Amino acid sequence: MAAATSSGSNDRSPKKTARRTTSGRSGSDEESDRQVPLSKGSHKTLSLKNQPTDFEQQRWLFESKGRYGIGNACWQDDDNKDPKTGTSFAQFMDKPWKPLTRKTSVPASVLSPYRVLVAIRLVTQFFFLSWRFQNPNLDAMWLWGISITCEIWFAISWLLDQLPKLNPINRATDLVALKDKFESVSPDNPKGRSDLPGVDVFISTADPDKEPPLVTANTILSILAVEYPIEKVSIYISDDGGAILTFEAMAEAVNFGNLWVPFCRKHNIEPRNPDSYFQLKTDPTKNKKRPDFVKDHRWIKREYDEFKVRINGLPDVIKKRCERYNYKEEKKDNNLSRQKSDGSAAGEADQNPKATWMADGTHWPGTWLNPVADHKKGDHAGIIQLMSKVPEIEPVMGIHDEGKLDFTGVDIRLPMFVYVSREKRPGYDHEKKAGAMNSLVRASAILSNGPFILNLDCDHYINNTMAIREGMCFMMDRGGDRICYIQFPQRFEGIDPSDRYANHNTVFFDGNMRALDGLQGPVYVGTGCMFRRYALYGFSPPRATEYSGIVGQKKKPAATLSPSDSLQAVRRQDNELENRLPIEDHPDLNLPKKFGNSTMFVDSIAVAEYQGRPLADHVSVKNGRPPGALLQPRPPLDAPTVAEAIGVISCWYEENTEWGERIGWIYGSVTEDVVTGYRMHNRGWRSIYCITKRDAFRGTAPINLTDRLHQVLRWATGSVEIFFSKNNAFLASSRLKFLQRIAYLNVGIYPFTSIFLVAYLFLPALCMFTGQFIVPNIDATFLTYLLVMTLTLCLISLLEVKWSGIALEEWWRNEQFWAIGGSSAHLAAVIQGLLKVTAGIEISFTLTSKSASEDEDDIYADLYVVKWSSLFVMPLTICITNIIALIMGTARTLFSVIPQWNKLVGGAFFSFWVLAHMYPFMKGLMGRKGKVTTIIYVWTGILSITVSLLWITISPPDDNAKV
């Protein structure tokens, strides 16, 4: 007989809840308010609800061999298995289902005041603008009109930026649970092999002069040593320039990787970029316990120095080799010409081009050092070369070598590494980086077909060897099949300590992006992003949601095809399945069908979709796959497979397809990253922002003012292109959340703020020149509004600093560079974008240089280099105009019969506000230790004279004026 504890009792200590039971269950099953149900899953797994956290009552009772019952659930004191599920209680308790991630909200003590202050500032802004309309300055209506127009735009811009930041969240992963689920011994995995899906890592480079091969090689080495199942990682580098220097540098990197990677695994090295590791200021022996570490460290440091010398010497080695082979070829041709009676052969020999030769004595199929037809940038054959073979599925342990390191017991395998240079021919639009990425997508689908793709720039290395596992926790968790990509924050090295030009951009990466994670997910920012391959192919998520209403408050499940039905429709090119759905109101929601003429590629889509599913180890996991489905080894590559991969990177493959329009990286914008992410969100996918305790990736950023402004110019121009394209958020589908739509709308609108910002930055000077102000009088009402808006803005910023974790100095640097970039790069971007839309003038940008400073004594020497650019003209004019206005306004007030000090104070305050924001710009023009270049003096003089003469012409002095 079962004597169960009363369900209404609040005393649930072990002594009072443990009761003897021999058979059956309580008759009040449905009335028990605490249950531990045994539910049968697809693989005989059990879910445990309401697990105690402080005291594991069930385990205590189970280990004490007592018979007990809780509510309607009871167990015997033996080890018999449950008759329905075939699972014993020991298995039930030892391996309960665990989520791989968790989401934590920002504390209410921070978030609630933050939202209240936003509301207060919004109301105050409304009443202030109403008061401004009701109190125009009749003596200077033009000043009043300019100021009120700018203030209205600033209010709208602030609202667009602030609304998506109302729900920031934090996330955490459980790497232990990931290992338990996918790499532990179980009935489905008797050998404990990894059941994790494969990952293809993409690296893009284009010019070895601006992207040094040594930097790229260090990035490759950090990826080769990543902590992820070796047989599941494949690395692809896209060399869009087809340079032999990059090719041979990668071969050298693999050779050095045979030593560096086992060394990292043996001693658990972090970071695994050798250049960054050897530049660490900390003690390398910290937390190292193996007695041979010092010897190994010294030995590998010498090997790395020799590796760097070999990389640095490659240009000379290649040049001498080519000269030697070309001399032999020329000598051979001359001998042949002498054997002929006429001199026609000799004339042909003189016209033979100087070829570029590989180490094996064959012509380099890419770009030659002396470019000729079929061997120059924009005109060369496609190249695919396996730098390291497909690794074996079983670990390969190293041995002790007296001449090298002792790798006994260390896995010495390397992931597969492939060099790819797509075919380029004249007359084809190769679509820059987006086209190179799509070529890698197709080639990798043929060669390895990893269901996930990690995209990195050539200067962004893996700083956290667990980064891929951290991202995989989200993809493999419950509901992970609806995630299109995991975006990691960008972190940079080599930035000056003061971060003069806000290169770290922490306000965006730690503030805006974290807040977007609370909506539909962060935007894609070009690097440090792990994609779901199936989502890149243009398909909709398995389960999408549609939002309707004024602010998207109504939501309902969207009518979508299952992945299997979608793939069936693509494979058969059949519209019957798709026609079952209601007619979509947006073209992005239709099925992609035109993938090209490669049947091998089309067949790989279904495999990638299936392998990218979460593990079906719980009844709540939908669209899952069974455990042990990915334990089989990858087949070796054969010649037909590689030939197929060569075919899909040809320049003609994308003709009459949807690549770049619906599939892969999207074409038509210099910021293809933002557009690609927007298209996925528009189909109903969501993204995740993964901030790891140790930075996942690190890269470089330009610290020179000119380079920084040109980088911002490219981003802003892309945003203007988005605004005037079909990717404008105004045209988004109903699957995009309202606040996510606002965020994307702000992406396209923010450059236009520069027009109003430039006008507003000139206003203080105009007030000083005219002796007028934007309001009739600086009275208590105006000062009260100004004080309230300033205080609320400061408090909002402080709370943002609180929940985002950024520093106040970083926030201030961001504000300063907002004024600098807004008055220069953003304004130029608007002009260029309008020219492209109206006149069809294409925009070309130079590649941002990733080479380090050549000054070994000062790593920040590039910070002080002044490279004159037309982008300097507008901010320099603003600075000079405000300085001259301060002088003239002060002189006018001092020598006036009736001085108007209130207007002088108002104008002077705002002029100093402008100059405070422009201080980093002015400091950048000074160069090192105030050594201003001549061109700055010339432009300053020209602008000063121009401003003075212009004002005298507009407002000449009055001879009758009394002084």
Secondary structure as GFF3:
##gff-version 3
##sequence-region A 1 963
A	DSSP	alpha_helix	14	17	.	.	.	ID=ss1
A	DSSP	alpha_helix	57	63	.	.	.	ID=ss2
A	DSSP	beta_strand	68	70	.	.	.	ID=ss3
A	DSSP	beta_strand	73	75	.	.	.	ID=ss4
A	DSSP	alpha_helix	89	94	.	.	.	ID=ss5
A	DSSP	beta_strand	101	105	.	.	.	ID=ss6
A	DSSP	alpha_helix	108	134	.	.	.	ID=ss7
A	DSSP	three_ten_helix	138	140	.	.	.	ID=ss8
A	DSSP	alpha_helix	141	162	.	.	.	ID=ss9
A	DSSP	three_ten_helix	163	165	.	.	.	ID=ss10
A	DSSP	beta_strand	169	173	.	.	.	ID=ss11
A	DSSP	alpha_helix	175	182	.	.	.	ID=ss12
A	DSSP	beta_strand	199	205	.	.	.	ID=ss13
A	DSSP	alpha_helix	213	224	.	.	.	ID=ss14
A	DSSP	three_ten_helix	230	232	.	.	.	ID=ss15
A	DSSP	beta_strand	233	239	.	.	.	ID=ss16
A	DSSP	alpha_helix	244	267	.	.	.	ID=ss17
A	DSSP	alpha_helix	274	278	.	.	.	ID=ss18
A	DSSP	alpha_helix	293	338	.	.	.	ID=ss19
A	DSSP	alpha_helix	344	350	.	.	.	ID=ss20
A	DSSP	beta_strand	375	376	.	.	.	ID=ss21
A	DSSP	beta_strand	379	380	.	.	.	ID=ss22
A	DSSP	beta_strand	383	388	.	.	.	ID=ss23
A	DSSP	beta_strand	416	421	.	.	.	ID=ss24
A	DSSP	alpha_helix	432	447	.	.	.	ID=ss25
A	DSSP	beta_strand	452	457	.	.	.	ID=ss26
A	DSSP	beta_strand	461	462	.	.	.	ID=ss27
A	DSSP	alpha_helix	467	475	.	.	.	ID=ss28
A	DSSP	three_ten_helix	480	482	.	.	.	ID=ss29
A	DSSP	beta_strand	483	487	.	.	.	ID=ss30
A	DSSP	beta_strand	491	493	.	.	.	ID=ss31
A	DSSP	alpha_helix	506	506	.	.	.	ID=ss32
A	DSSP	pi_helix	507	512	.	.	.	ID=ss33
A	DSSP	alpha_helix	513	516	.	.	.	ID=ss34
A	DSSP	beta_strand	529	532	.	.	.	ID=ss35
A	DSSP	alpha_helix	533	536	.	.	.	ID=ss36
A	DSSP	beta_strand	545	548	.	.	.	ID=ss37
A	DSSP	beta_strand	554	557	.	.	.	ID=ss38
A	DSSP	alpha_helix	563	572	.	.	.	ID=ss39
A	DSSP	alpha_helix	576	579	.	.	.	ID=ss40
A	DSSP	three_ten_helix	587	589	.	.	.	ID=ss41
A	DSSP	alpha_helix	599	611	.	.	.	ID=ss42
A	DSSP	alpha_helix	639	648	.	.	.	ID=ss43
A	DSSP	alpha_helix	672	682	.	.	.	ID=ss44
A	DSSP	beta_strand	686	689	.	.	.	ID=ss45
A	DSSP	beta_strand	697	700	.	.	.	ID=ss46
A	DSSP	alpha_helix	705	723	.	.	.	ID=ss47
A	DSSP	three_ten_helix	729	731	.	.	.	ID=ss48
A	DSSP	alpha_helix	738	749	.	.	.	ID=ss49
A	DSSP	three_ten_helix	750	752	.	.	.	ID=ss50
A	DSSP	alpha_helix	753	770	.	.	.	ID=ss51
A	DSSP	alpha_helix	780	804	.	.	.	ID=ss52
A	DSSP	alpha_helix	808	822	.	.	.	ID=ss53
A	DSSP	alpha_helix	825	839	.	.	.	ID=ss54
A	DSSP	three_ten_helix	861	864	.	.	.	ID=ss55
A	DSSP	three_ten_helix	870	872	.	.	.	ID=ss56
A	DSSP	alpha_helix	873	894	.	.	.	ID=ss57
A	DSSP	alpha_helix	901	917	.	.	.	ID=ss58
A	DSSP	alpha_helix	919	926	.	.	.	ID=ss59
A	DSSP	three_ten_helix	928	930	.	.	.	ID=ss60
A	DSSP	alpha_helix	934	954	.	.	.	ID=ss61
###
